Amino acid sequence: MKAILSSKTKSKILKWVIRDILNAVTIEDLLRIEAGNVFIGKRKLTIEEIITLKGEARDFKNSLLWKLMNNNLYWIANFKMMKEANQEFEMTNGRMMTLCIDTLEKFLEKLETIK
């Protein structure tokens, strides 16, 4: 008998597997703020590097290049989910693409808000 799981349950299981079993890289792995210090990986950033990163993140997020890339990736993800999704894994692939896009957006937002 085939077990039926809700999409919310599948999503929770997928997030758990990615986070705890596959050890996927998260925003916190890339950019960490601890006690007023900013780290990229294990390296503490200087004030100058923080200022540069904030400016670069702001400029990139507002750039035409980012808008084109972001819109194109969303279009491809949605196309895969809506038009090509003949099997469940194709739908999952589209969702994973949107997760990647969301992660990139959150990373840029986090860089912009460093104090």
Secondary structure, 3 states (H helix, E strand, C coil): CCCCCCHHHHHHHHHHHHHHHCCCCCHHHHEEEECCEEEECCEECCHHHHHHHHHHHHHHHCCHHHHHHHHHHHHHHHHHHHCCCCCHHHHHHHHHHHHHHHHHHHHHHHHHCCC
